[in-house]
């Protein structure tokens, strides 16, 4: 079931049964709309290099990497530029098959034929032997709908995968990381020198497709060619102006987002039947800013036996896992709801 099909299915289920617990809302922008900063009313000149340095400072990364920090219009835009370059160099691309269908749409639009690997119920890296082609693996940290950061052992596995070939690289989508600095696992993978980091104001500031940064690795050939591509397709002056305002005047918004999501998650847990709550992994329950909670129970079973409406895992992409995903974004878990167990 595609994402748009599920939206209609969800609404029909809720209309048919007012007693269903809606744990299937996925629109974080609608749920947290009161927190989103207003756009600036005036315009000022903002330079991309200044924004790159401001972003590096916020996430406690060396400012001398500003020449590697490519300003873009968000992770989607950044991936589109990177994917077109991967096509030009005939790279092999691995995508998580059960995270975000848009990854595949962007890759195919760039002329790539990506392979996939699963992340549910835990990430399983590809085992194919390396060859002489450039090989890139995209991972998200934290990963959704897995609902948590990579563990130490999973980071070990990623580092081992990289070390098997000098042609291997990582693409790290960190858009769901609301903290500063980035998670320790992300920083460890960056320290390999083989990673490209993608981040944006989409989740932390609730402004999608506005501003992001693609932090390129140290390989000079990649840097020169990709940097030219990003410089040829910059954000608009209005987007740069908004990004400057978000970073300088609204720096506390990601913390507010994380706090509100934590409160909503607790309200979800209070409403779940004991058997369902026990199926929620501890790591997802304690991950800051998380609102996706995978459970090893099929969505139909949750609806029929427990009165809980969940998201089927197939909405996120192809998966052989039989579980489903709960979310904490519905209005019933919002600020005006008083819930009791």
C-alpha positions in Angstrom: 0.0 0.0 0.0 1.5 3.3 -1.1 1.6 6.3 1.3 -1.2 8.2 -0.5 -3.4 5.1 -0.5 -2.8 4.6 3.2 -4.0 8.1 4.0 -7.4 7.3 2.5 -7.5 3.9 4.2 -6.6 5.5 7.5 -9.4 8.0 7.3 -12.0 5.4 6.3 -11.0 3.2 9.3 -11.3 6.2 11.7 -14.7 7.2 10.2 -16.0 3.6 10.6 -14.9 3.2 14.3 -14.7 6.1 16.7 -13.2 3.8 19.3 -10.0 3.2 17.3 -6.8 4.7 18.8 -5.2 6.6 16.0 -1.5 5.7 16.1 -1.1 6.2 12.3 -0.7 10.0 11.8 2.5 10.7 9.9 2.3 14.5 9.2 4.7 16.1 11.8 4.2 19.5 10.2 0.5 19.5 10.8 0.9 18.1 14.3 3.5 20.6 15.5 2.3 23.6 13.4 2.2 26.0 16.5 5.9 25.5 17.1 7.1 26.3 13.5 8.8 29.8 13.4 7.1 32.4 11.3 9.0 33.5 8.1 10.9 36.8 8.3 8.9 39.9 7.1 11.9 41.7 5.7 14.7 40.7 3.3 18.4 41.0 3.8 21.4 39.8 1.9 22.6 36.4 3.1 25.7 34.7 1.7 25.9 30.9 1.4 29.4 30.8 2.9 28.1 32.5 6.0 25.3 30.1 6.4 27.6 27.1 5.9 29.8 28.4 8.8 26.8 29.1 11.0 25.6 25.5 10.4 29.1 24.1 11.2 29.3 26.1 14.4 25.8 24.9 15.6 26.8 21.3 15.2 30.3 21.7 16.6 32.0 20.8 13.4 35.3 22.5 12.3 34.6 25.8 10.5 37.6 25.1 8.2 35.3 22.5 6.5 33.1 25.3 5.2 34.5 24.7 1.7 33.1 21.2 1.9 29.7 22.3 3.3 27.4 22.7 0.3 24.3 24.8 0.8 21.2 23.3 -0.8 17.4 23.4 -0.5 17.1 20.3 1.8 17.9 16.7 1.8 15.8 15.8 -1.2 17.5 18.5 -3.3 20.9 17.4 -2.0 20.3 13.8 -2.8 19.1 14.7 -6.2 22.4 16.5 -7.0 24.5 13.7 -5.5 22.5 11.0 -7.4 23.0 12.7 -10.7 26.7 12.8 -10.0 26.7 9.1 -9.0 25.1 8.3 -12.4 27.8 10.2 -14.2 30.5 8.2 -12.4 28.6 4.9 -12.9 28.4 4.2 -9.1 26.6 1.4 -7.4 24.0 2.7 -4.9 22.4 0.9 -2.0 19.3 2.3 -0.4 17.3 1.3 2.7 14.3 -0.5 1.2 11.9 0.2 4.1 12.7 3.8 5.1 11.6 6.4 2.6 10.2 5.6 -0.9 11.3 9.0 -2.1 14.9 7.8 -2.0 14.1 5.4 -4.8 12.1 8.0 -6.8 15.1 10.4 -6.7 17.6 7.7 -7.6 15.6 6.5 -10.6 14.9 10.1 -11.7 18.7 10.5 -11.8 19.1 7.4 -14.0 20.3 5.0 -11.3 19.1 1.5 -10.7 19.5 1.3 -6.9 19.7 -2.0 -4.9 18.2 -2.2 -1.4 18.8 -3.5 2.1 16.4 -3.9 5.0 16.4 -1.9 8.3 13.5 -3.6 10.0 13.5 -5.1 12.5 17.2 -4.2 12.5 19.6 -2.9 9.7 21.2 -5.7 7.7 24.0 -4.4 5.4 24.5 -5.7 1.9 26.9 -8.6 1.6 27.8 -8.3 -2.1 31.5 -8.4 -2.8 33.2 -5.1 -3.7 34.5 -4.4 -7.2 36.3 -1.5 -8.9 33.1 0.7 -9.2 32.4 3.5 -6.8 29.9 2.1 -4.3 27.7 4.3 -2.1 25.4 3.2 0.8 22.7 5.5 2.0 21.7 5.2 5.7 19.6 7.4 8.0 20.8 8.1 11.5 18.5 8.1 13.4 16.6 5.8 11.1 12.9 6.0 10.5 10.6 4.1 10.9 13.2 2.0 13.0 12.9 4.9 15.5 16.4 5.0 16.9 20.0 5.7 16.3 22.5 3.1 15.0 23.9 1.0 17.8 27.7 0.7 18.4 27.7 -2.8 16.9 25.8 -1.5 13.8 28.3 1.3 13.4 31.1 -1.3 13.7 29.4 -3.2 10.8 29.2 -0.1 8.7 32.9 0.7 9.3 33.8 -2.9 8.4 31.8 -2.5 5.2 33.7 0.6 4.3 37.1 -1.0 5.0 36.4 -3.8 2.6 37.0 -1.5 -0.4 38.7 1.9 -1.0 35.8 2.6 -3.5 33.1 2.5 -0.8 31.4 5.6 0.6 28.5 6.5 2.9 25.6 8.9 2.5 24.2 9.8 5.9 20.8 11.3 6.1 20.7 13.0 9.5 17.5 15.0 9.0 15.8 13.4 12.0 18.7 14.2 14.4 17.4 17.1 16.5 20.4 17.4 18.7 23.7 19.3 18.5 26.3 18.0 18.1 25.2 15.1 15.9 24.9 11.6 17.4 28.1 9.9 18.4 27.6 7.2 15.7 27.2 9.8 13.0 30.4 11.6 14.2 32.3 8.3 14.2 31.2 7.5 10.6 32.2 11.1 9.6 35.6 10.5 11.1 36.2 7.7 8.6 36.7 10.3 5.9 34.4 8.2 3.7 31.0 9.8 4.4 28.8 12.5 3.0 26.5 14.0 5.6 23.1 15.5 4.6 21.0 17.6 7.0 18.3 20.3 6.7 15.9 22.5 8.7 13.0 20.1 7.7 12.4 18.3 11.0 14.2 20.4 13.6 12.6 23.7 12.4 9.6 22.2 10.6 10.5 24.0 7.3 10.7 21.4 4.5 12.4 22.0 1.2 13.9 25.3 2.3 17.6 24.9 3.4 20.1 22.2 4.0 23.7 21.4 4.0 25.6 18.5 2.3 28.9 18.1 4.0 31.2 16.4 1.5 34.1 14.1 2.4 37.7 14.9 1.9 38.2 13.3 -1.5 39.2 16.1 -3.8 37.8 14.8 -7.0 34.4 14.3 -5.5 34.5 17.7 -3.8 35.3 19.7 -7.0 32.7 18.1 -9.2 29.9 18.0 -6.6 30.7 21.5 -5.4 30.3 22.9 -8.9 26.9 21.1 -9.2 25.6 22.6 -5.9 26.9 26.1 -6.7 25.0 26.0 -10.0 21.7 25.3 -8.3 21.5 27.4 -5.1 18.5 28.2 -2.8 16.6 31.4 -3.5 17.5 34.6 -1.7 14.2 34.2 0.3 15.2 30.7 1.4 18.6 31.9 2.4 17.1 34.7 4.4 14.7 32.3 6.2 17.6 29.9 6.9 19.7 32.7 8.4 16.7 33.6 10.7 16.1 30.0 11.8 19.8 29.5 12.7 20.4 32.8 14.4 17.1 33.7 16.1 15.3 30.4 16.5 18.1 28.1 17.5 16.0 26.6 20.4 13.2 25.3 18.1 14.7 21.8 17.6 14.7 21.4 21.4 11.1 22.5 21.6 10.2 20.0 18.9 12.0 17.2 20.7 10.3 18.1 24.0 6.8 18.1 22.4 7.5 14.8 20.6 8.6 13.3 23.9 5.4 14.4 25.6 3.3 13.0 22.8 5.2 9.7 22.9 4.4 9.3 26.6 0.7 10.0 25.9 0.8 7.3 23.3 2.4 4.8 25.7 -0.3 5.6 28.3 -3.0 4.6 25.9 -1.5 1.4 24.5 -2.7 -2.0 25.8 0.0 -3.6 27.9 0.7 -6.3 25.3 1.3 -3.7 22.6 3.4 -1.5 24.9 5.6 -4.4 25.7 6.3 -4.9 22.0 7.7 -1.4 21.6 11.6 -1.6 21.7 13.2 0.2 24.5 15.6 2.0 22.2 12.8 3.6 20.3 11.0 4.6 23.4 14.0 6.5 24.7 15.3 8.0 21.4 15.0 11.9 21.5 12.6 13.4 19.1 11.2 10.0 18.0 7.6 9.6 16.8 7.9 6.2 15.0 7.6 3.0 17.1 7.9 -0.3 15.2 6.2 -3.3 16.8 6.4 -6.9 15.8 2.6 -7.2 15.5 0.8 -6.9 12.1 -1.3 -3.8 11.6 -4.4 -5.9 11.0 -3.9 -7.7 14.3 -3.5 -4.4 16.1 -6.7 -3.0 14.7 -8.8 -6.2 15.1 -7.6 -7.4 18.6 -6.4 -4.2 20.3 -8.3 -1.4 18.7 -5.1 0.4 17.6 -4.7 1.8 14.1 -1.1 1.5 13.0 0.9 2.1 9.8 1.6 -1.1 7.8 5.3 -1.4 7.2 4.8 -1.6 3.4 3.9 2.1 3.4 7.6 2.9 4.0 8.8 0.6 1.2 9.3 -3.1 0.4 9.8 -5.2 3.5 9.6 -8.9 4.4 9.0 -8.0 8.1 5.5 -8.7 9.4 5.3 -5.9 11.9 3.9 -2.4 11.8 4.7 1.1 13.0 2.9 3.2 15.6 3.1 7.0 15.6 2.5 9.6 18.3 1.4 12.5 16.1 -2.4 12.3 16.2 -4.4 15.0 17.8 -5.4 12.7 20.7 -1.8 12.9 21.9 -1.5 16.7 21.5 -1.3 19.5 24.1 -5.0 19.8 24.6 -5.6 16.1 25.2 -6.0 14.8 28.7 -5.4 11.1 28.6 -5.8 8.5 31.3 -5.0 4.9 31.4 
